[in-house]
Amino acid sequence: MWESVGSLTGSPWIYGLIALSVLLDVFLPLLPSGVLVITAATAAAAGSAAGAGAGHVVPNDVPDVLAIILCATTASVVGDLVAYRLAWRGGERLDRAIARSRRLTTAQERLGQALARGGGPLMVLARFAPAGRSAVSLIAGAAHRRARDFVPWSVLAGLSWAAYSVALGYLGAHWLGATWLATGVSVVALFAAGGLAAFLVRRSPAA
C-alpha cells in the first residue's frame, strides 16, 4: 500500500488535497474526504512504524497526524460557514440545487425536525451522518441561527469527525498493518458510524 499511495501521501500537497476535499464535501457529499483522511493517517502510521524500526527517526515525507486533524477540522469549519452564509442569504440558485437532490432534501427535512428538538449536540452527531453536515449548515443558515450559536458546535463537530477518522486510519494500520485491508476496515468503520449517527439523529428524543 505504501508504494501505491506514497507519491500522494509523501507530498505536502496531501494537506491541500484533504482541505479541498473536506471543504467541498459540504456541497458534494459524495466526495471521499473521509477515505482520504483515513489513507493519510494510515500512511502516517506506516511511517512512524518504519521510523521506530530504524532508530526512532520518522521519515520527512510522512504525513503528520496532528497536521491532518488540524487541516481537516479547519476545512470542515470553513466549509460549514460558507454553506451557512449562502443559506442565510437565500440564494435562488442554491435553493434549486438542493431541490434537485432527493438525498439532500430528505436529509434536510429529517435533520430540521431533529435540530428543532435537540439543538447543538445533534450538530456533532449529524456531522458523521451522510449529508448531515450539509443539511445542518444549510438549515442553520436558512433559519438565521446566530453565528455564535452555530460556530462553536461546527468546530466541535469538525474536530470530532477529523479525530475519529484519523484514529481509524492510524490504529487500523498499527493493528492490521499498512495494507489495503486496514484501510478498508477503517473505511467500513467510518461508514458504520455514519449509519449509526443517521439512525440516532432520526430517533433523537425531544429536548
MDAnalysis code that builds the backbone (N, CA, C; Angstrom):
import MDAnalysis as mda
import numpy as np

u = mda.Universe.empty(621, n_residues=207, atom_resindex=np.repeat(np.arange(207), 3), trajectory=True)
u.add_TopologyAttr("name", ["N", "CA", "C"] * 207)
u.add_TopologyAttr("resid", np.arange(1, 208))
u.add_TopologyAttr("resname", ["MET", "TRP", "GLU", "SER", "VAL", "GLY", "SER", "LEU", "THR", "GLY", "SER", "PRO", "TRP", "ILE", "TYR", "GLY", "LEU", "ILE", "ALA", "LEU", "SER", "VAL", "LEU", "LEU", "ASP", "VAL", "PHE", "LEU", "PRO", "LEU", "LEU", "PRO", "SER", "GLY", "VAL", "LEU", "VAL", "ILE", "THR", "ALA", "ALA", "THR", "ALA", "ALA", "ALA", "ALA", "GLY", "SER", "ALA", "ALA", "GLY", "ALA", "GLY", "ALA", "GLY", "HIS", "VAL", "VAL", "PRO", "ASN", "ASP", "VAL", "PRO", "ASP", "VAL", "LEU", "ALA", "ILE", "ILE", "LEU", "CYS", "ALA", "THR", "THR", "ALA", "SER", "VAL", "VAL", "GLY", "ASP", "LEU", "VAL", "ALA", "TYR", "ARG", "LEU", "ALA", "TRP", "ARG", "GLY", "GLY", "GLU", "ARG", "LEU", "ASP", "ARG", "ALA", "ILE", "ALA", "ARG", "SER", "ARG", "ARG", "LEU", "THR", "THR", "ALA", "GLN", "GLU", "ARG", "LEU", "GLY", "GLN", "ALA", "LEU", "ALA", "ARG", "GLY", "GLY", "GLY", "PRO", "LEU", "MET", "VAL", "LEU", "ALA", "ARG", "PHE", "ALA", "PRO", "ALA", "GLY", "ARG", "SER", "ALA", "VAL", "SER", "LEU", "ILE", "ALA", "GLY", "ALA", "ALA", "HIS", "ARG", "ARG", "ALA", "ARG", "ASP", "PHE", "VAL", "PRO", "TRP", "SER", "VAL", "LEU", "ALA", "GLY", "LEU", "SER", "TRP", "ALA", "ALA", "TYR", "SER", "VAL", "ALA", "LEU", "GLY", "TYR", "LEU", "GLY", "ALA", "HIS", "TRP", "LEU", "GLY", "ALA", "THR", "TRP", "LEU", "ALA", "THR", "GLY", "VAL", "SER", "VAL", "VAL", "ALA", "LEU", "PHE", "ALA", "ALA", "GLY", "GLY", "LEU", "ALA", "ALA", "PHE", "LEU", "VAL", "ARG", "ARG", "SER", "PRO", "ALA", "ALA"])
u.atoms.positions = np.array([
    [0.824, -1.204, 0.000],
    [0.000, 0.000, 0.000],
    [0.858, 1.254, 0.000],
    [1.939, 1.226, 0.806],
    [2.789, 2.403, 0.907],
    [3.343, 2.792, -0.448],
    [3.735, 1.767, -1.263],
    [4.274, 2.051, -2.587],
    [3.215, 2.648, -3.500],
    [1.962, 2.204, -3.330],
    [0.891, 2.652, -4.221],
    [0.501, 4.095, -3.988],
    [0.465, 4.515, -2.736],
    [-0.009, 5.868, -2.421],
    [1.096, 6.768, -1.902],
    [2.335, 6.268, -1.904],
    [3.433, 7.047, -1.345],
    [3.656, 8.365, -2.048],
    [3.472, 8.380, -3.384],
    [3.688, 9.616, -4.122],
    [2.696, 10.697, -3.734],
    [1.519, 10.273, -3.264],
    [0.498, 11.243, -2.838],
    [0.689, 11.630, -1.383],
    [0.747, 10.631, -0.512],
    [0.826, 10.923, 0.920],
    [2.188, 11.456, 1.329],
    [3.195, 11.234, 0.502],
    [4.521, 11.715, 0.832],
    [4.780, 13.136, 0.389],
    [3.775, 13.787, -0.147],
    [3.920, 15.162, -0.626],
    [3.147, 16.122, 0.266],
    [3.676, 17.359, 0.445],
    [2.916, 18.357, 1.219],
    [1.548, 18.647, 0.622],
    [1.379, 18.296, -0.659],
    [0.094, 18.541, -1.312],
    [-1.034, 17.725, -0.695],
    [-0.679, 16.685, 0.067],
    [-1.727, 15.861, 0.666],
    [-2.593, 16.699, 1.596],
    [-1.981, 17.671, 2.285],
    [-2.758, 18.523, 3.194],
    [-3.715, 19.415, 2.417],
    [-3.245, 19.946, 1.289],
    [-4.111, 20.768, 0.454],
    [-5.245, 19.968, -0.146],
    [-4.950, 18.730, -0.530],
    [-5.978, 17.870, -1.113],
    [-7.027, 17.503, -0.069],
    [-6.573, 17.215, 1.148],
    [-7.510, 16.916, 2.234],
    [-8.389, 18.133, 2.505],
    [-7.760, 19.302, 2.614],
    [-8.512, 20.529, 2.901],
    [-9.548, 20.805, 1.821],
    [-9.150, 20.663, 0.559],
    [-10.082, 20.941, -0.540],
    [-11.235, 19.955, -0.545],
    [-10.931, 18.672, -0.324],
    [-11.961, 17.649, -0.325],
    [-12.964, 17.866, 0.809],
    [-12.448, 18.135, 2.019],
    [-13.332, 18.354, 3.166],
    [-14.125, 19.645, 3.003],
    [-13.497, 20.666, 2.449],
    [-14.176, 21.942, 2.240],
    [-15.354, 21.802, 1.290],
    [-15.145, 21.051, 0.211],
    [-16.170, 20.962, -0.834],
    [-17.245, 19.922, -0.550],
    [-16.972, 18.965, 0.342],
    [-17.984, 17.913, 0.505],
    [-19.214, 18.375, 1.273],
    [-19.204, 19.617, 1.751],
    [-20.445, 20.165, 2.300],
    [-21.451, 20.402, 1.178],
    [-20.948, 20.616, -0.057],
    [-21.816, 20.791, -1.222],
    [-21.883, 19.521, -2.063],
    [-20.842, 18.708, -1.994],
    [-20.788, 17.461, -2.760],
    [-20.521, 16.316, -1.787],
    [-21.554, 15.848, -1.092],
    [-21.356, 14.836, -0.042],
    [-20.728, 13.537, -0.517],
    [-20.702, 13.302, -1.838],
    [-20.135, 12.060, -2.350],
    [-18.618, 12.107, -2.446],
    [-18.001, 13.276, -2.228],
    [-16.545, 13.343, -2.250],
    [-15.969, 12.448, -1.153],
    [-14.901, 11.701, -1.480],
    [-14.347, 10.741, -0.498],
    [-13.392, 11.394, 0.492],
    [-13.819, 12.438, 1.157],
    [-12.925, 13.150, 2.073],
    [-12.522, 12.268, 3.242],
    [-13.464, 11.494, 3.789],
    [-13.147, 10.612, 4.897],
    [-12.147, 9.543, 4.503],
    [-12.307, 8.996, 3.307],
    [-11.380, 7.979, 2.812],
    [-9.976, 8.569, 2.680],
    [-9.903, 9.802, 2.197],
    [-8.609, 10.460, 2.027],
    [-7.928, 10.706, 3.375],
    [-8.702, 11.148, 4.358],
    [-8.145, 11.370, 5.697],
    [-7.646, 10.054, 6.288],
    [-8.416, 8.998, 6.142],
    [-8.017, 7.691, 6.661],
    [-6.748, 7.196, 5.973],
    [-6.667, 7.371, 4.656],
    [-5.488, 6.934, 3.917],
    [-4.237, 7.669, 4.379],
    [-4.363, 8.990, 4.584],
    [-3.221, 9.772, 5.059],
    [-2.805, 9.338, 6.455],
    [-3.781, 9.047, 7.322],
    [-3.465, 8.588, 8.674],
    [-2.814, 7.209, 8.654],
    [-3.246, 6.355, 7.730],
    [-2.626, 5.041, 7.585],
    [-1.170, 5.182, 7.167],
    [-0.923, 6.110, 6.229],
    [0.452, 6.364, 5.806],
    [1.288, 6.919, 6.951],
    [0.680, 7.756, 7.781],
    [1.390, 8.293, 8.944],
    [1.779, 7.178, 9.904],
    [0.865, 6.242, 10.111],
    [1.156, 5.111, 10.999],
    [2.260, 4.237, 10.422],
    [2.220, 4.022, 9.103],
    [3.256, 3.215, 8.457],
    [4.614, 3.886, 8.585],
    [4.629, 5.208, 8.424],
    [5.889, 5.933, 8.537],
    [6.446, 5.920, 9.943],
    [5.570, 6.066, 10.930],
    [6.037, 6.036, 12.315],
    [6.553, 4.651, 12.694],
    [5.901, 3.616, 12.154],
    [6.362, 2.254, 12.423],
    [7.717, 2.005, 11.781],
    [7.894, 2.532, 10.556],
    [9.179, 2.385, 9.876],
    [10.266, 3.136, 10.628],
    [9.897, 4.325, 11.158],
    [10.866, 5.100, 11.915],
    [11.268, 4.405, 13.199],
    [10.304, 3.754, 13.842],
    [10.597, 3.042, 15.081],
    [11.565, 1.893, 14.834],
    [11.429, 1.283, 13.658],
    [12.328, 0.181, 13.343],
    [13.683, 0.632, 12.855],
    [13.817, 1.930, 12.600],
    [15.092, 2.443, 12.093],
    [15.715, 3.425, 13.073],
    [15.481, 3.215, 14.348],
    [16.103, 4.069, 15.339],
    [15.273, 5.267, 15.729],
    [13.941, 5.164, 15.614],
    [13.017, 6.213, 16.052],
    [13.164, 7.503, 15.241],
    [13.553, 7.390, 13.997],
    [13.633, 8.560, 13.115],
    [12.539, 8.433, 12.071],
    [11.524, 9.263, 12.175],
    [10.400, 9.198, 11.243],
    [10.787, 9.928, 9.956],
    [10.585, 9.313, 8.785],
    [10.936, 9.965, 7.526],
    [10.224, 11.305, 7.361],
    [10.897, 12.209, 6.647],
    [10.349, 13.558, 6.469],
    [9.108, 13.585, 5.595],
    [8.949, 12.575, 4.735],
    [7.824, 12.585, 3.804],
    [6.590, 11.887, 4.357],
    [6.553, 11.653, 5.665],
    [5.401, 11.012, 6.297],
    [4.437, 12.080, 6.794],
    [3.148, 11.955, 6.496],
    [2.174, 12.945, 6.985],
    [2.162, 13.007, 8.503],
    [1.928, 14.186, 9.034],
    [1.849, 14.377, 10.470],
    [0.395, 14.244, 10.917],
    [0.168, 13.430, 11.937],
    [-1.195, 13.144, 12.381],
    [-1.896, 14.413, 12.868],
    [-1.223, 15.193, 13.687],
    [-1.843, 16.411, 14.208],
    [-2.136, 17.402, 13.087],
    [-1.250, 17.457, 12.105],
    [-1.474, 18.354, 10.968],
    [-2.688, 17.918, 10.152],
    [-2.872, 16.612, 10.017],
    [-4.041, 16.100, 9.296],
    [-5.320, 16.500, 10.017],
    [-5.327, 16.318, 11.341],
    [-6.516, 16.675, 12.122],
    [-6.798, 18.161, 12.035],
    [-5.774, 18.978, 12.182],
    [-5.949, 20.429, 12.110],
    [-6.440, 20.855, 10.738],
    [-5.853, 20.275, 9.698],
    [-6.232, 20.611, 8.326],
    [-7.686, 20.240, 8.056],
    [-8.071, 19.022, 8.437],
    [-9.436, 18.566, 8.180],
    [-10.449, 19.353, 9.002],
    [-10.113, 19.662, 10.246],
    [-11.029, 20.417, 11.102],
    [-11.241, 21.826, 10.567],
    [-10.152, 22.492, 10.211],
    [-10.254, 23.858, 9.692],
    [-11.081, 23.903, 8.421],
    [-10.808, 22.967, 7.505],
    [-11.555, 22.931, 6.251],
    [-13.030, 22.636, 6.495],
    [-13.318, 21.789, 7.467],
    [-14.700, 21.458, 7.795],
    [-15.451, 22.689, 8.283],
    [-14.833, 23.448, 9.178],
    [-15.485, 24.644, 9.724],
    [-15.664, 25.700, 8.643],
    [-14.647, 25.904, 7.821],
    [-14.752, 26.894, 6.743],
    [-15.866, 26.515, 5.775],
    [-15.935, 25.238, 5.409],
    [-16.996, 24.792, 4.512],
    [-18.367, 24.979, 5.126],
    [-18.486, 24.670, 6.422],
    [-19.756, 24.880, 7.122],
    [-20.183, 26.343, 7.063],
    [-19.227, 27.234, 7.293],
    [-19.542, 28.665, 7.315],
    [-19.938, 29.176, 5.933],
    [-19.291, 28.660, 4.899],
    [-19.659, 29.062, 3.544],
    [-21.096, 28.652, 3.238],
    [-21.431, 27.394, 3.555],
    [-22.794, 26.912, 3.325],
    [-23.793, 27.685, 4.174],
    [-23.426, 27.961, 5.403],
    [-24.273, 28.710, 6.341],
    [-24.589, 30.108, 5.800],
    [-23.550, 30.788, 5.306],
    [-23.754, 32.145, 4.798],
    [-24.567, 32.147, 3.505],
    [-24.325, 31.180, 2.649],
    [-25.100, 31.096, 1.405],
    [-26.576, 30.850, 1.702],
    [-26.842, 29.952, 2.643],
    [-28.231, 29.671, 3.001],
    [-28.851, 30.877, 3.708],
    [-28.070, 31.597, 4.478],
    [-28.567, 32.805, 5.160],
    [-29.078, 33.820, 4.139],
    [-28.334, 33.963, 3.052],
    [-28.717, 34.919, 2.009],
    [-29.856, 34.401, 1.143],
    [-30.098, 33.098, 1.209],
    [-31.235, 32.519, 0.498],
    [-31.159, 32.618, -1.008],
    [-29.986, 32.290, -1.549],
    [-29.835, 32.365, -2.993],
    [-30.750, 31.394, -3.727],
    [-31.372, 31.859, -4.784],
    [-32.294, 31.012, -5.542],
    [-31.564, 29.846, -6.203],
    [-30.343, 30.095, -6.656],
    [-29.588, 29.020, -7.305],
    [-29.312, 27.891, -6.329],
    [-28.975, 28.229, -5.094],
    [-28.734, 27.221, -4.074],
    [-30.012, 26.456, -3.753],
    [-31.121, 27.173, -3.668],
    [-32.399, 26.511, -3.390],
    [-32.735, 25.488, -4.471],
    [-32.478, 25.847, -5.720],
    [-32.761, 24.928, -6.829],
    [-31.842, 23.713, -6.767],
    [-30.574, 23.945, -6.380],
    [-29.628, 22.837, -6.288],
    [-30.052, 21.846, -5.215],
    [-30.527, 22.367, -4.099],
    [-30.993, 21.494, -3.014],
    [-32.231, 20.722, -3.451],
    [-33.135, 21.415, -4.142],
    [-34.377, 20.777, -4.569],
    [-34.121, 19.643, -5.556],
    [-33.028, 19.727, -6.317],
    [-32.724, 18.681, -7.295],
    [-32.148, 17.427, -6.641],
    [-31.667, 17.541, -5.407],
    [-31.065, 16.404, -4.725],
    [-32.069, 15.791, -3.751],
    [-32.591, 14.622, -4.094],
    [-33.553, 13.961, -3.210],
    [-32.905, 13.605, -1.883],
    [-31.644, 13.174, -1.938],
    [-30.951, 12.784, -0.722],
    [-30.778, 13.981, 0.213],
    [-30.370, 15.110, -0.340],
    [-30.152, 16.291, 0.486],
    [-31.469, 16.852, 0.993],
    [-32.498, 16.816, 0.157],
    [-33.808, 17.308, 0.575],
    [-34.368, 16.472, 1.723],
    [-34.234, 15.152, 1.595],
    [-34.705, 14.261, 2.659],
    [-33.936, 14.496, 3.953],
    [-32.612, 14.644, 3.810],
    [-31.791, 14.886, 4.995],
    [-32.164, 16.201, 5.656],
    [-32.447, 17.202, 4.848],
    [-32.845, 18.495, 5.392],
    [-34.132, 18.383, 6.216],
    [-35.097, 17.685, 5.663],
    [-36.375, 17.560, 6.357],
    [-36.204, 16.830, 7.695],
    [-35.475, 15.725, 7.668],
    [-35.301, 14.937, 8.894],
    [-34.460, 15.694, 9.920],
    [-33.367, 16.282, 9.459],
    [-32.495, 16.982, 10.389],
    [-33.121, 18.272, 10.894],
    [-33.937, 18.887, 10.055],
    [-34.612, 20.097, 10.508],
    [-35.487, 19.816, 11.714],
    [-36.202, 18.708, 11.662],
    [-37.047, 18.323, 12.792],
    [-36.202, 17.940, 14.004],
    [-35.105, 17.208, 13.740],
    [-34.258, 16.763, 14.845],
    [-33.545, 17.929, 15.515],
    [-33.060, 18.866, 14.728],
    [-32.366, 20.021, 15.296],
    [-33.301, 20.897, 16.108],
    [-34.549, 20.957, 15.674],
    [-35.523, 21.741, 16.427],
    [-35.724, 21.144, 17.816],
    [-35.511, 19.821, 17.950],
    [-35.685, 19.154, 19.237],
    [-34.396, 19.133, 20.050],
    [-33.273, 18.815, 19.388],
    [-32.058, 18.549, 20.139],
    [-31.008, 19.628, 20.135],
    [-31.040, 20.564, 19.182],
    [-30.097, 21.668, 19.191],
    [-28.666, 21.271, 18.891],
    [-27.729, 21.974, 19.566],
    [-26.315, 21.872, 19.262],
    [-25.703, 20.491, 19.257],
    [-25.885, 19.662, 20.294],
    [-25.247, 18.343, 20.290],
    [-25.584, 17.512, 19.052],
    [-26.757, 17.724, 18.497],
    [-27.104, 16.977, 17.293],
    [-26.286, 17.418, 16.089],
    [-25.744, 18.637, 16.127],
    [-24.854, 19.071, 15.050],
    [-23.616, 18.190, 15.001],
    [-23.100, 17.830, 16.166],
    [-21.919, 16.965, 16.228],
    [-22.266, 15.573, 15.705],
    [-23.385, 15.047, 16.135],
    [-23.810, 13.720, 15.693],
    [-24.082, 13.715, 14.191],
    [-24.741, 14.761, 13.707],
    [-25.093, 14.820, 12.292],
    [-23.867, 14.937, 11.402],
    [-22.734, 15.402, 11.940],
    [-21.506, 15.530, 11.142],
    [-21.062, 14.182, 10.608],
    [-21.395, 13.104, 11.309],
    [-20.997, 11.769, 10.885],
    [-22.006, 11.146, 9.921],
    [-23.217, 11.672, 9.879],
    [-24.271, 11.092, 9.043],
    [-24.104, 11.511, 7.588],
    [-24.486, 10.651, 6.637],
    [-24.415, 11.018, 5.229],
    [-25.226, 12.286, 4.948],
    [-24.579, 13.273, 4.356],
    [-25.197, 14.559, 4.021],
    [-25.643, 15.342, 5.253],
    [-25.314, 14.843, 6.440],
    [-25.743, 15.526, 7.652],
    [-25.112, 16.888, 7.814],
    [-23.827, 16.975, 7.496],
    [-23.128, 18.263, 7.591],
    [-23.770, 19.300, 6.678],
    [-24.099, 18.895, 5.460],
    [-24.728, 19.817, 4.511],
    [-26.056, 20.307, 5.041],
    [-26.870, 19.377, 5.505],
    [-28.202, 19.732, 5.976],
    [-28.143, 20.661, 7.179],
    [-27.242, 20.356, 8.129],
    [-27.142, 21.181, 9.330],
    [-26.730, 22.605, 8.983],
    [-25.703, 22.749, 8.145],
    [-25.210, 24.084, 7.800],
    [-26.264, 24.890, 7.040],
    [-26.935, 24.246, 6.104],
    [-27.937, 24.948, 5.301],
    [-29.176, 25.283, 6.130],
    [-29.569, 24.364, 6.997],
    [-30.731, 24.616, 7.849],
    [-30.441, 25.762, 8.807],
    [-29.253, 25.751, 9.406],
    [-28.885, 26.806, 10.353],
    [-28.870, 28.163, 9.670],
    [-28.343, 28.205, 8.451],
    [-28.304, 29.470, 7.726],
    [-29.675, 29.931, 7.295],
    [-30.478, 29.017, 6.764],
    [-31.817, 29.379, 6.299],
    [-32.700, 29.836, 7.451],
    [-32.465, 29.272, 8.653],
    [-33.248, 29.643, 9.828],
    [-32.689, 30.883, 10.527],
    [-31.599, 31.431, 9.974],
    [-30.960, 32.622, 10.548],
    [-30.559, 32.420, 12.005],
    [-30.012, 31.218, 12.286],
    [-29.479, 30.995, 13.621],
    [-28.238, 31.864, 13.818],
    [-28.005, 32.319, 15.027],
    [-26.880, 33.209, 15.288],
    [-25.554, 32.477, 15.086],
    [-24.582, 33.198, 14.513],
    [-23.277, 32.592, 14.258],
    [-22.619, 32.127, 15.543],
    [-22.805, 32.849, 16.626],
    [-22.173, 32.464, 17.895],
    [-22.788, 31.191, 18.461],
    [-23.978, 30.820, 18.003],
    [-24.579, 29.549, 18.398],
    [-24.172, 28.426, 17.458],
    [-23.837, 28.798, 16.232],
    [-23.530, 27.803, 15.200],
    [-22.052, 27.423, 15.176],
    [-21.172, 28.413, 15.233],
    [-19.740, 28.167, 15.023],
    [-19.117, 27.229, 16.064],
    [-19.346, 27.425, 17.373],
    [-18.710, 26.505, 18.331],
    [-19.068, 25.043, 18.105],
    [-20.330, 24.795, 17.762],
    [-20.738, 23.407, 17.511],
    [-20.152, 22.898, 16.205],
    [-19.986, 23.790, 15.232],
    [-19.339, 23.407, 13.979],
    [-17.889, 23.002, 14.221],
    [-17.195, 23.762, 15.070],
    [-15.806, 23.436, 15.401],
    [-15.726, 22.084, 16.110],
    [-16.590, 21.877, 17.085],
    [-16.592, 20.614, 17.819],
    [-16.933, 19.443, 16.904],
    [-17.893, 19.651, 16.014],
    [-18.283, 18.589, 15.083],
    [-17.142, 18.256, 14.135],
    [-16.506, 19.284, 13.575],
    [-15.402, 19.053, 12.654],
    [-14.227, 18.375, 13.324],
    [-13.912, 18.800, 14.552],
    [-12.794, 18.204, 15.281],
    [-13.101, 16.748, 15.638],
    [-14.320, 16.466, 16.059],
    [-14.696, 15.098, 16.418],
    [-14.598, 14.175, 15.215],
    [-15.109, 14.637, 14.080],
    [-15.071, 13.817, 12.862],
    [-13.640, 13.596, 12.394],
    [-12.832, 14.657, 12.390],
    [-11.450, 14.542, 11.929],
    [-10.645, 13.621, 12.842],
    [-10.786, 13.799, 14.157],
    [-10.038, 12.964, 15.100],
    [-10.451, 11.502, 14.992],
    [-11.747, 11.259, 14.819],
    [-12.231, 9.880, 14.690],
    [-11.698, 9.236, 13.408],
    [-11.733, 9.968, 12.311],
    [-11.262, 9.432, 11.027],
    [-9.772, 9.126, 11.075],
    [-9.005, 10.050, 11.653],
    [-7.560, 9.832, 11.767],
    [-7.264, 8.652, 12.684],
    [-7.991, 8.561, 13.784],
    [-7.782, 7.446, 14.712],
    [-8.061, 6.107, 14.038],
    [-9.095, 6.060, 13.205],
    [-9.403, 4.819, 12.496],
    [-8.242, 4.397, 11.606],
    [-7.737, 5.341, 10.808],
    [-6.636, 5.010, 9.910],
    [-5.360, 4.664, 10.645],
    [-5.057, 5.437, 11.672],
    [-3.801, 5.251, 12.398],
    [-3.801, 3.937, 13.188],
    [-4.862, 3.715, 13.952],
    [-4.923, 2.494, 14.759],
    [-5.122, 1.257, 13.890],
    [-5.898, 1.416, 12.807],
    [-6.091, 0.288, 11.904],
    [-4.775, -0.185, 11.306],
    [-3.914, 0.768, 10.950],
    [-2.618, 0.406, 10.388],
    [-1.725, -0.273, 11.418],
    [-1.800, 0.175, 12.667],
    [-0.988, -0.450, 13.715],
    [-1.479, -1.861, 14.030],
    [-2.786, -2.065, 13.961],
    [-3.334, -3.376, 14.302],
    [-3.266, -4.362, 13.145],
    [-3.529, -3.879, 11.926],
    [-3.620, -4.766, 10.766],
    [-2.488, -4.582, 9.774],
    [-1.611, -3.603, 10.045],
    [-0.539, -3.316, 9.108],
    [-0.975, -2.284, 8.075],
    [-0.007, -1.665, 7.428],
    [-0.300, -0.632, 6.426],
    [-0.681, -1.301, 5.110],
    [-1.874, -1.842, 5.067],
    [-2.366, -2.575, 3.907],
    [-3.716, -2.025, 3.478],
    [-4.133, -2.445, 2.296],
    [-5.461, -2.047, 1.829],
    [-6.550, -2.623, 2.719],
    [-6.274, -3.773, 3.339],
    [-7.245, -4.365, 4.267],
    [-7.479, -3.427, 5.451],
    [-6.400, -2.880, 6.005],
    [-6.532, -1.967, 7.138],
    [-7.334, -0.735, 6.738],
    [-7.041, -0.197, 5.559],
    [-7.775, 0.981, 5.091],
    [-9.243, 0.645, 4.865],
    [-9.494, -0.528, 4.269],
    [-10.872, -0.935, 4.016],
    [-11.672, -1.110, 5.290],
    [-11.054, -1.733, 6.295],
    [-11.737, -1.921, 7.580],
    [-12.020, -0.564, 8.221],
    [-11.068, 0.343, 8.142],
    [-11.254, 1.678, 8.724],
    [-12.371, 2.435, 8.015],
    [-12.430, 2.321, 6.698],
    [-13.485, 2.999, 5.931],
    [-14.853, 2.416, 6.283],
    [-14.927, 1.100, 6.413],
    [-16.181, 0.469, 6.807],
    [-16.620, 0.969, 8.180],
    [-15.666, 1.105, 9.096],
    [-15.981, 1.619, 10.429],
    [-16.491, 3.056, 10.363],
    [-15.922, 3.847, 9.458],
    [-16.383, 5.232, 9.290],
    [-17.810, 5.265, 8.754],
    [-18.093, 4.425, 7.765],
    [-19.447, 4.361, 7.210],
    [-20.440, 3.827, 8.243],
    [-19.986, 2.867, 9.037],
    [-20.863, 2.321, 10.082],
    [-21.214, 3.401, 11.092],
    [-20.241, 4.219, 11.453],
    [-20.511, 5.331, 12.367],
    [-21.493, 6.312, 11.740],
    [-21.368, 6.522, 10.431],
    [-22.310, 7.404, 9.735],
    [-23.722, 6.858, 9.757],
    [-23.854, 5.557, 9.521],
    [-25.181, 4.953, 9.564],
    [-25.795, 5.015, 10.955],
    [-24.971, 4.765, 11.972],
    [-25.460, 4.841, 13.345],
    [-25.854, 6.270, 13.702],
    [-25.044, 7.239, 13.263],
    [-25.358, 8.640, 13.545],
    [-26.669, 9.048, 12.898],
    [-26.887, 8.620, 11.653],
    [-28.134, 8.953, 10.968],
    [-29.334, 8.357, 11.701],
    [-29.179, 7.129, 12.183],
    [-30.259, 6.482, 12.929],
    [-30.550, 7.232, 14.226],
    [-29.494, 7.606, 14.951],
    [-29.674, 8.293, 16.226],
    [-30.275, 9.682, 16.051],
    [-29.898, 10.356, 14.964],
    [-30.463, 11.684, 14.704],
    [-31.957, 11.585, 14.462],
    [-32.352, 10.590, 13.675],
    [-33.771, 10.415, 13.382],
    [-34.560, 10.004, 14.626],
    [-33.898, 9.257, 15.515],
    [-34.594, 8.734, 16.696],
    [-34.385, 9.595, 17.939],
    [-33.723, 10.738, 17.782],
    [-33.407, 11.550, 18.954],
    [-34.687, 12.013, 19.653],
    [-34.731, 11.916, 20.984],
    [-35.924, 12.335, 21.726],
    [-36.051, 13.845, 21.759],
    [-37.245, 14.312, 21.998],
    [-37.453, 15.747, 22.110],
    [-36.709, 16.291, 23.301],
    [-36.126, 17.497, 23.121],
    [-35.375, 18.117, 24.210],
    [-36.334, 18.639, 25.254],
])
